[in-house]
């Protein structure tokens, strides 16, 4: 088949709408966890498996319902979301500014990047005692720890995106005699947006990971506190309920960020949308 015949065949085919295909595969993604949960429930009910340390879904569901009915789950979820939002805002803002600075200016890259790369290798838990000494055990130390976790993936993503801009794109802008501000707005910014938004999503995911460490170090509310409380009381159902709540909140937050950023990438014509 010639290239012209292939193009005609592709042009004549009615593609599946990307949004419809995305919804279809999104629903299919629930099949595996539902099947595994149903299997574990049957094994426990049949007496084949012991549900003491790993409670069946029915027990976890009752715990979640009890926490939701009492308002305790909402209180913990709100506390966690507030900390993640504050830490994400601070970390993403600082990461974007420093990433743009080191990505665009070789002098700033030589001065700042080696130190930031060294700090990036420090485990998150190592910051806990220092932040407690600096900010106390209240909200400031928790938000600071989350901001550190968000900062580094955003910083790396922005810096790398700027350094990886194709030189040919810059040359096209110069051919059209674009000024510095026009070059940034019409050429450089669209070129780095996809990588920047991906870095923001990575930072948000790490923000939910760091909030667990933040809430373990002395919180009186939050889903991390619910984890510790379940461990101290020997209640695995409460621990799993907190883990599920983390997963749901993280997925919803990621979906919200994706929905906010998607309109800015509407200009992209990607091959995956045509498959």
WOBEL-V434805 format. One record per residue. N is the residue number from 0. RES is the residue in one letter. OMEGA is omega as a letter, one per 30 degrees, with the letter a starting at -180 (999 if undefined). Layout:
{{N & RES & OMEGA} {N & RES & OMEGA}}
This chain:
{{0 & X & a} {1 & X & l} {2 & X & a} {3 & X & l} {4 & X & l} {5 & X & a} {6 & X & l} {7 & X & l} {8 & X & l} {9 & X & a} {10 & X & a} {11 & X & a} {12 & X & l} {13 & X & a} {14 & X & l} {15 & X & a} {16 & X & a} {17 & X & a} {18 & X & a} {19 & X & l} {20 & X & l} {21 & X & l} {22 & X & a} {23 & X & a} {24 & X & l} {25 & X & l} {26 & X & l} {27 & X & l} {28 & X & l} {29 & X & a} {30 & X & a} {31 & X & l} {32 & X & l} {33 & X & l} {34 & X & l} {35 & X & l} {36 & X & l} {37 & X & l} {38 & X & a} {39 & X & l} {40 & X & a} {41 & X & a} {42 & X & l} {43 & X & a} {44 & X & l} {45 & X & a} {46 & X & l} {47 & X & a} {48 & X & l} {49 & X & a} {50 & X & a} {51 & X & a} {52 & X & l} {53 & X & a} {54 & X & l} {55 & X & a} {56 & X & a} {57 & X & l} {58 & X & l} {59 & X & l} {60 & X & l} {61 & X & l} {62 & X & l} {63 & X & l} {64 & X & l} {65 & X & l} {66 & X & a} {67 & X & a} {68 & X & a} {69 & X & a} {70 & X & a} {71 & X & a} {72 & X & l} {73 & X & l} {74 & X & l} {75 & X & a} {76 & X & l} {77 & X & l} {78 & X & l} {79 & X & a} {80 & X & l} {81 & X & a} {82 & X & l} {83 & X & a} {84 & X & l} {85 & X & l} {86 & X & l} {87 & X & l} {88 & X & a} {89 & X & a} {90 & X & a} {91 & X & l} {92 & X & l} {93 & X & l} {94 & X & l} {95 & X & a} {96 & X & a} {97 & X & l} {98 & X & l} {99 & X & a} {100 & X & a} {101 & X & l} {102 & X & a} {103 & X & a} {104 & X & l} {105 & X & l} {106 & X & l} {107 & X & l} {108 & X & l} {109 & X & a} {110 & X & a} {111 & X & a} {112 & X & l} {113 & X & l} {114 & X & a} {115 & X & l} {116 & X & l} {117 & X & l} {118 & X & a} {119 & X & a} {120 & X & a} {121 & X & l} {122 & X & a} {123 & X & a} {124 & X & a} {125 & X & l} {126 & X & a} {127 & X & a} {128 & X & l} {129 & X & l} {130 & X & l} {131 & X & l} {132 & X & a} {133 & X & a} {134 & X & a} {135 & X & a} {136 & X & a} {137 & X & a} {138 & X & a} {139 & X & a} {140 & X & a} {141 & X & l} {142 & X & l} {143 & X & l} {144 & X & l} {145 & X & l} {146 & X & l} {147 & X & l} {148 & X & a} {149 & X & a} {150 & X & a} {151 & X & l} {152 & X & l} {153 & X & l} {154 & X & a} {155 & X & a} {156 & X & a} {157 & X & a} {158 & X & a} {159 & X & a} {160 & X & l} {161 & X & a} {162 & X & a} {163 & X & l} {164 & X & a} {165 & X & a} {166 & X & a} {167 & X & l} {168 & X & l} {169 & X & a} {170 & X & l} {171 & X & l} {172 & X & l} {173 & X & l} {174 & X & l} {175 & X & l} {176 & X & l} {177 & X & l} {178 & X & a} {179 & X & a} {180 & X & l} {181 & X & l} {182 & X & l} {183 & X & a} {184 & X & a} {185 & X & a} {186 & X & a} {187 & X & a} {188 & X & l} {189 & X & a} {190 & X & a} {191 & X & a} {192 & X & a} {193 & X & a} {194 & X & a} {195 & X & a} {196 & X & l} {197 & X & l} {198 & X & l} {199 & X & l} {200 & X & l} {201 & X & l} {202 & X & l} {203 & X & l} {204 & X & l} {205 & X & l} {206 & X & l} {207 & X & l} {208 & X & a} {209 & X & a} {210 & X & l} {211 & X & l} {212 & X & a} {213 & X & a} {214 & X & l} {215 & X & a} {216 & X & l} {217 & X & l} {218 & X & l} {219 & X & l} {220 & X & a} {221 & X & a} {222 & X & l} {223 & X & l} {224 & X & l} {225 & X & l} {226 & X & a} {227 & X & l} {228 & X & l} {229 & X & l} {230 & X & a} {231 & X & l} {232 & X & a} {233 & X & a} {234 & X & l} {235 & X & l} {236 & X & l} {237 & X & l} {238 & X & a} {239 & X & l} {240 & X & l} {241 & X & l} {242 & X & l} {243 & X & l} {244 & X & l} {245 & X & a} {246 & X & a} {247 & X & a} {248 & X & l} {249 & X & l} {250 & X & l} {251 & X & l} {252 & X & l} {253 & X & l} {254 & X & l} {255 & X & l} {256 & X & l} {257 & X & l} {258 & X & l} {259 & X & a} {260 & X & a} {261 & X & l} {262 & X & a} {263 & X & l} {264 & X & a} {265 & X & a} {266 & X & a} {267 & X & l} {268 & X & a} {269 & X & a} {270 & X & a} {271 & X & l} {272 & X & a} {273 & X & a} {274 & X & 999}}
